[in-house]
Amino acid sequence: MLIQIKRSTLVASLALALVVVGPVTPVQAKAPVAQMPQVKYDYNMDIFHPVIAHNGMVATEQHLASAIGLDILKKGGNAVDAAVGIGFALAVALPNAGNLGGGGFMMVHDKDSGQTIALDFREMAPAKASRDMYLDEQGNVAGGRSLYTHLAVGVPGTVAGMEHALKKWGSMPLEQVIQPAIDLAENGYIVSNALAENLAATKESLGKWDTTKAIFFKEGEPLKAGDLLAQKDLAASMRLIAKEGAAAFYQGAIADQIVEEMAKHDGLITKEDLANYKVVEREPVKGTYRGYEVVSMPPPSSGGIHVIQILNMLEGQNLNEMGHNSAKAVTLMTESMKRAYADRSEYLGDPDFTKVPQKGLTSKGYANSLVAGMPLDKVTPAREILPGKPQPYESDQTTHYSVVDKNGNAVAVTYTLNLNFGSGIVAGNSGILLNNEMDDFSAKPGVPNAFGLIGGDANAVGPGKRPLSSMTPTLVLKDGKPWLVTGSPGGARIITTVLQTIVNSIDFGMNPAEAASAPRFHHQWLPDELRIEKGFSPDTLVLLKEKGYEIALKPAMGRTQTIQVRDNVLYGYSDPRNPDGVTIGY
């Protein structure tokens, strides 16, 4: 078994990441940039070394979940079997983001059919939800109502999504893939430094609820590093799911616990809401970039559309020639990000309720029209950027994991409770933390949500709607086969994190370890600031400030889990920004 060894400090990693991968020589210097075959790299000169395996690989944010997923692969399970097992395991081992009481997205590449399917198990608004439910009598957004009350909870989709995937593409019974998670919840595990820090940071929201404190507190204080965290109520709930399937959650004893919890605190979710929840298989959003096919999640995710939109804006420029994280490359990518996020604020929402101009937004012609009005010698202030007109072209606390099996099946999953530990509410004696995903709706047009994102009518609250998401599980295909499987948590920053992972891999020839360790940057249109990680050259920052950017040096962004397939060999790496994440292969 091959396992990732985590580096002792991120700072050292980021400093090393600034060294240019070389040497590089264009294959066809006279070809148009967008069509130019990419440079040849000497992978023996890798700066960082990824995990390498031949038979299967998993990359997750928690080493216990990684071990469970790999064990399923080694026992003959396929990538979907492992992905479902990991999904349940993370609900135990990464309780601030892994979940049964939340929702998310799954991208599945089925090797036999050659198809890639987007599975939507995003939360849904209860039937009693209404457009202005988070406004006070003066018409202003009521602070905290969409985050830390029972009104913040959307109808969860994770359990239904996991069961659907296993029945459709898996090869093992639910009882078998869920048993390791049950054992982990029953017997417990030692709280890590990272989990202890998350518990301490959310002490106030978690401490409001006795059922939550009973699990995550000891002697009135959140559990500390080194304490044992056992979750026997959660183990009991998972035993019911193993025995009865998703029906236990949506119609049976667990549903009763959720509904009773809602009724006690003026929540909206009813037994009918749970029984009516539906998983949706959607057609992925697809684009091309320098000869590769990018396949990602469609709405109600905004991620796939805007990753492809930004890549389209970049394709006509030679990023490799500009240099990785140079002032010129950062300017090009930042100005492209700003225009995509402006469009996000206007056009993106649940496609079952609103017309999303997906074809226009992902059109290369539309991207060219945006680039034509995008001067790169100066900064365009956000106030001067309005949502574009794509119609004529029509014809922080989440977790991601990636899995590839020996047969070439690949799965990318991003799922969430929204903020750390979601609403902080545990449903009765179920041991299940509930999401606060309703905050991802636009409570009031033009008013930012918890991640600072602006939304409009397309993402207004409505019964049965799925809130807009930035989650971006993504596959990059080469010759129709998975070449890169990636994704990240990070709220609004997910889109730009995945974007930079793809650009680092294709334009700069980085392996997953190098791509993950390189410093990142982010701009989401509003607020009008260029968010920069530690590790950028001071000279680069001076040039960016001189252009007019408001530079904000802020903590780490994203925690990618990436697997790359080259010549039938698997290369993977878990982002060093999370010390608990690990990639394992065999």
Secondary structure, DSSP 8 states (H G I E B T S, - for coil): -EE----S-HHHHHHHHTS-------S-TTS-GGG-------GGG-SS--EEESSEEEEESSHHHHHHHHHHHHTT--HHHHHHHHHHHHHHH-TTT--SSSEEEEEEEETTTTEEEEEEE--B--TT--TTTTB-TTSSB-TTTTTSSGGG--B--HHHHHHHHHHHH--S-HHHHHHHHHHHHHH-EE--HHHHHHHHHTHHHHTT-HHHHHHHEETTEE--TT-EE--HHHHHHHHHHHHHTTHHHHTSHHHHHHHHHHHHTT----HHHHHT---EEE--EEEEETTEEEEE--TTBSHHHHHHHHHHHHTTS-HHHH-TT-HHHHHHHHHHHHHHHHHHHHH-S-TTTS---HHHHT-HHHHHHHHHT--SSS---GGG------GGG----EEEEEEEETTS-EEEEEEE-SSTTTTS-B-TTS--B---GGGGSBSSTT---TT-----GGGB--TT----B----EEEEETTEEEEEE----GGGHHHHHHHHHHHHHTS---HHHHHHS--EE--SSS--EEE-TT--HHHHHHHHHHT--EEE-S-----EEEEEETTEEEEEE-TTSTT-EEEE-
